Amino acid sequence: MMKKLACIMALLSLAVPTLSAQPEIQSQWNGARVAFLGDSITDPNQIGIWNNTYWNLMRDILGIEPYVYGISGHRMDHLIGQGERLEAEHGQEVDAIMVFLGTNDYNHATPIGDWYTYNVREANSDGVIRELRHRDFAYNDTTFAGRTNKALRWLKTHYPDKQVILLTPIHRGLANFAKNNVQPPEDFANRGGLFIDEYVEAVKQAANIWAVPVIDLNSICGLMPTFGEHVHYFRNAETDHLHPNTSGQIRMAYSLAYQMLGYPARFPKYIALSFDDGPDKEITPKMLDLLESNGIKASFFVEGQNIDRKGGAILRRMARMGCDVENHTYSHPHLPALDKEKIAEEVSRTDDLIEKYTGARPEYLRPPYTDLDKNVADAIGGKVFIAGMGCADWDPATTTEYMVRTVLECVEDGDIILFHDKRQEVLDAVEALIPALKARGYVFVTVPELFKLRGLVPAEHTPKMYHNAFWP
């Protein structure tokens, strides 16, 4: 009796979600926020005394944070609804999405269907207009291919920069849930004459068609419910060889975890914070404190007239932190209104001061008011002109909340974000934006690093200004 009680307590301990201080496997997935979309095997209501779940166990194995939206009975045509719930609750603050669907499409005898429809269209081929065979994705709710196309189009357009991974359905055994709910094992074809293998292959095809990884859980988890020796991996030896119990879920969790080590947990996006009109004796040191405490570097476009002894000390600190110090002219004039000699003086005088305190001569210039024409470009040799995405932070009427909202609504990969480090409201906005942008997967770099990441040598001595380093 005591032995039986000990076994029951051990099973209960397996069913209770736990978080280790450190994940069992140290990897790129530690801390990743992973959404799980699926059917009954991914339904959080399935956790019970006798049944933990694979995604719950993966918290301890990989250290992921799971967001779970699976619902019993759902098919591929339900995926968009699950995705909409994910988007409503977490927005873009998710790193990867795993899709584990297809077995209910098989059980409901959904036809596989075609991935494309075909026609003939005109196209320019080597300078000649020709009629060529053409294909379009088939989007419909009546076939497995059409449903999958719709679902993956939704994921690809709503989460274009996230890792999406498909899982194949696992092998199916007998399920006898009620008089009118008996599902034969996979040895039998469905009412449409198709075997489960065809749905497994269709998921693999979808991965290639939609450029997403696929983990063939059907193969690698090793579960064969049609064999009596594997029944102990499933929930009920008499009635349910369809849903893995805790032992089966453990096999699934470890199989998935080691496959996931071969895939990126997230795809970083890069942005550069930049600040104009400094150094400000009060706000700039606080901004540097904020950046340093978050391990972030930024680019500072400074005015020469602000570089006295105290301003020079601030520039030295920027350089020590790895920040980038660039030119914003000496007195912040409208450059097109000046003659070439005065333009050159505004720039060279500031270059000299920056070099004096940092040891490096600026390569980038942000023209005041982003005023630039060919005359200005001709007067300044060897400079790259930088603009950026602004949020009217220079206006005393602009609130911190407006700045944060504007940046989060407009920011894109490769953006140069333009601030002015002269107001407390700007400091507050940057403090709020840093965790919000990190949560969306953005990595902060300096302006020169942004161009280096792209592999772009920006154009010098031309009236072109860059708002984003990754696209023109």
Secondary structure as GFF3:
##gff-version 3
##sequence-region A 1 472
A	DSSP	alpha_helix	2	15	.	.	.	ID=ss1
A	DSSP	beta_strand	33	38	.	.	.	ID=ss2
A	DSSP	three_ten_helix	40	42	.	.	.	ID=ss3
A	DSSP	three_ten_helix	44	46	.	.	.	ID=ss4
A	DSSP	alpha_helix	54	62	.	.	.	ID=ss5
A	DSSP	beta_strand	65	68	.	.	.	ID=ss6
A	DSSP	three_ten_helix	76	78	.	.	.	ID=ss7
A	DSSP	alpha_helix	79	90	.	.	.	ID=ss8
A	DSSP	beta_strand	96	100	.	.	.	ID=ss9
A	DSSP	alpha_helix	103	107	.	.	.	ID=ss10
A	DSSP	beta_strand	116	125	.	.	.	ID=ss11
A	DSSP	beta_strand	128	137	.	.	.	ID=ss12
A	DSSP	alpha_helix	144	158	.	.	.	ID=ss13
A	DSSP	beta_strand	163	167	.	.	.	ID=ss14
A	DSSP	beta_strand	175	178	.	.	.	ID=ss15
A	DSSP	beta_strand	181	183	.	.	.	ID=ss16
A	DSSP	alpha_helix	196	209	.	.	.	ID=ss17
A	DSSP	beta_strand	214	215	.	.	.	ID=ss18
A	DSSP	alpha_helix	217	220	.	.	.	ID=ss19
A	DSSP	three_ten_helix	228	233	.	.	.	ID=ss20
A	DSSP	beta_strand	234	236	.	.	.	ID=ss21
A	DSSP	beta_strand	240	244	.	.	.	ID=ss22
A	DSSP	alpha_helix	246	260	.	.	.	ID=ss23
A	DSSP	beta_strand	269	278	.	.	.	ID=ss24
A	DSSP	alpha_helix	283	293	.	.	.	ID=ss25
A	DSSP	beta_strand	299	302	.	.	.	ID=ss26
A	DSSP	three_ten_helix	304	306	.	.	.	ID=ss27
A	DSSP	alpha_helix	309	321	.	.	.	ID=ss28
A	DSSP	beta_strand	324	327	.	.	.	ID=ss29
A	DSSP	three_ten_helix	335	337	.	.	.	ID=ss30
A	DSSP	alpha_helix	340	358	.	.	.	ID=ss31
A	DSSP	beta_strand	364	365	.	.	.	ID=ss32
A	DSSP	three_ten_helix	368	370	.	.	.	ID=ss33
A	DSSP	alpha_helix	374	379	.	.	.	ID=ss34
A	DSSP	beta_strand	384	386	.	.	.	ID=ss35
A	DSSP	alpha_helix	400	410	.	.	.	ID=ss36
A	DSSP	beta_strand	416	420	.	.	.	ID=ss37
A	DSSP	alpha_helix	424	439	.	.	.	ID=ss38
A	DSSP	beta_strand	442	445	.	.	.	ID=ss39
A	DSSP	alpha_helix	447	454	.	.	.	ID=ss40
A	DSSP	beta_strand	465	466	.	.	.	ID=ss41
###
